[in-house]
Amino acid sequence: MKKILIQLDSSQHASTFDRVVAIDAGVDELMSYHEVTPVNVEALVHGAMFTRGPEDLKNTALFIGGSDTHSGENLLRKVQETFFGPVRVSVMMDSNGCNTTAAAAVLAADKHLDFSETKALVLGGTGPVGLRAAQLLARRGAEVVLASRSEERAQAACDAITGLVEDARVQPLSLKDHKQLEAANQDTSLIISAGAAGVQLLPAACWKPLKNLKVVIDLNAVPPAGIEDVDVMDKATERDGKICFGAIGVGGTKMKIHKAAIRKLFEANDLVLDTEEIYQIGVELQS
């Protein structure tokens, strides 16, 4: 019985990146569909559900991707609504690498920090990766300052996290308010930058003097760096007394998590791999 992965991509073209990773993860057959929406996805899901017997359904799985994470979230909801009873297949959502990248970043920080004693600043915290990194940190007891250019969007993101994580310690911050940014940084021990590619969010002068800062993670691979003077290749590199990670330094772990998550899809027919589930796969890889 061949392992078949059905790629449901919301973008104009199905991601070649996700296709290559799926093949490298050991999928026997890969079926890719582009411009998939909640309106047209039902027939594709039915094709996965009804073509194999109950004992063989674990050999078919769905991967939701695309460049727009909101579209991916809507697709995941519709896919789950389409399932009924035991007639279902496992599904993974990782649009734009949001879950695997966030998991890899938080796991990198976890090697050097006790999250219960950590105050984290997440730059670009309303984006797909930043929001999920903040969620993962909050669930593990960290105090999180979620920063965005829009304080309203930052507050909405904090509200979303508190709805998912009981007793979450999260607060919004506007990047336009430099005084608030400086004040937030004074006792920060972790900074993660997950902003738009090619946009510098934090100058070196704003993080290098910080005495309590221990770990700095920049997930931007496109120059200029999101955090000035963090190199894209940094992997637990010490700079000015801080442990630094760049996008490629985190990327190796992200790729391992991505492949392991795809392989896990074929262990059962009822798995839903989203933010927390994908993080736990990363934890298992490091144990």
ZATI-888343 format. One record per residue (C-alpha): residue in three letters; x, y, z. Coordinates in steps of 0.25 Angstrom, whole numbers, plus 5000, padded with zeros to 4 digits. Example, Ala and Ser with C-alpha at 12.3 -4.5 7.8 and 13.67 -1.06 7.14 Angstrom:
2
ALA504949825031
SER505549965029
END
This chain:
287
MET500050005000
LYS500750134995
LYS500750255004
ILE500050364997
LEU500150515001
ILE499150614995
GLN499650754994
LEU498550854996
ASP499250994992
SER498451124993
SER499451194984
GLN499451214969
HIS500551104968
ALA500750984977
SER501951014985
THR503250944979
PHE503850954993
ASP502750874999
ARG502750774988
VAL504250744989
VAL504250735005
ALA503050635003
ILE503850544994
ASP505050555002
ALA504250515014
GLY503950375007
VAL502550395001
ASP502250294990
GLU501250374982
LEU501050524983
MET499850594977
SER499850744976
TYR498650844975
HIS498750994974
GLU497751104976
VAL497051014986
THR495951084994
PRO494951045004
VAL493951054993
ASN494650944984
VAL495350864994
GLU494250774998
ALA494350684986
LEU495850664988
VAL495650625002
HIS494550524998
GLY495550464988
ALA496450444999
MET495450385009
PHE494650285000
THR495650214992
ARG496250125002
GLY495750035013
PRO495750075027
GLU496949995031
ASP497750065019
LEU497350215021
LYS498650235029
ASN499350225016
THR498750355010
ALA498950485016
LEU498750635013
PHE499750755014
ILE499150895014
GLY500150995009
GLY500251125001
SER500751265003
ASP499551315011
THR499451265025
HIS498051315027
SER497551235015
GLY498251115020
GLU497551125034
ASN496251135026
LEU496551015018
LEU496850935031
ARG495550975037
LYS494850925024
VAL495550795023
GLN495250765037
GLU493750795035
THR493750705023
PHE494250575031
PHE493250495039
GLY493350385049
PRO494550295046
VAL494550325031
ARG495650425031
VAL497150445028
SER498250515035
VAL498550655031
MET499650755034
MET499650905032
ASP500850985030
SER500551095020
ASN501751185017
GLY502551095027
CYS501851165039
ASN501751045049
THR503150985046
THR503851115046
ALA503251155059
ALA503551025065
ALA504951025061
ALA505151165067
VAL504551135080
LEU505351005081
ALA506651075078
ALA506351175090
ASP505951055099
LYS507351005099
HIS507851135106
LEU506651185114
ASP505751145125
PHE504451195119
SER503751205133
GLU504751315136
THR504851375122
LYS504251505116
ALA504251505101
LEU504051615091
VAL503451565078
LEU503651655067
GLY502651645055
GLY501851575065
THR500551585057
GLY501151505045
PRO500951355043
VAL502251315049
GLY502351425060
LEU500951395065
ARG501151245066
ALA502551265073
ALA501851355083
GLN500751255085
LEU501751145088
LEU502551225097
ALA501351265105
ARG500851125106
ARG502251095113
GLY502151195123
ALA502951315117
GLU502451455118
VAL502351505104
VAL502351645098
LEU501751635084
ALA502151755076
SER501551805063
ARG501451935055
SER500051945059
GLU499651935073
GLU498251895070
ARG498751775062
ALA499751745073
GLN498551745083
ALA497751655074
ALA498851555073
CYS498951555089
ASP497551535090
ALA497651415080
ILE498751355089
THR497951375102
GLY496851295096
LEU497751175093
VAL498651185105
GLU498151185119
ASP498851285128
ALA499651335116
ARG500551455120
VAL500451535107
GLN500451685104
PRO500451775092
LEU501451875088
SER501451975076
LEU502851975069
LYS502552125066
ASP502652155080
HIS504252155082
LYS504152195097
GLN503252075100
LEU504151985092
GLU505352025100
ALA504652005113
ALA504151865108
ASN505551825105
GLN506151865119
ASP505851725125
THR505651645112
SER506451515112
LEU505951465098
ILE505751545085
ILE505151475073
SER504951555060
ALA503951495050
GLY503651615042
ALA503551635027
ALA504751595018
GLY505751705016
VAL505251795027
GLN506151835039
LEU505351835051
LEU506451855062
PRO507751925061
ALA508951875067
ALA509051985077
CYS507651945083
TRP508051805086
LYS509551795088
PRO509551875101
LEU508451795108
LYS509051735120
ASN507951625122
LEU507851585108
LYS508251445106
VAL507751395092
VAL507451465079
ILE506851405068
ASP506651465054
LEU505751385044
ASN505951475032
ALA506851415022
VAL506751535012
PRO507751655014
PRO507651745022
ALA507551655034
GLY506351675043
ILE507251695055
GLU508551765051
ASP509851695052
VAL509151555054
ASP509751475042
VAL508851385034
MET509751265037
ASP509851285052
LYS509551165060
ALA509751185075
THR510851285071
GLU511251375082
ARG511251525079
ASP511451625090
GLY511151525100
LYS509851475094
ILE509451345087
CYS509051375073
PHE508251295062
GLY508051335048
ALA507051285038
ILE507951175032
GLY508451145046
VAL506951115050
GLY506651055037
GLY507350925038
THR506450895050
LYS505150945043
MET505450845031
LYS505650725041
ILE504350765047
HIS503650775034
LYS504050645029
ALA503750575042
ALA502350635042
ILE502050575028
ARG502550445032
LYS501650445045
LEU500450465036
PHE500550325032
GLU500550265046
ALA498950285047
ASN497850335040
ASP497250435050
LEU498450525053
VAL498350685052
LEU499750745052
ASP499650895055
THR500450985063
GLU500550905076
GLU500650765070
ILE501750805061
TYR502550865072
GLN502450735080
ILE503050665068
GLY504250755069
VAL504350725084
GLU504350575081
LEU505450595070
GLN506350665081
SER506050565092
END
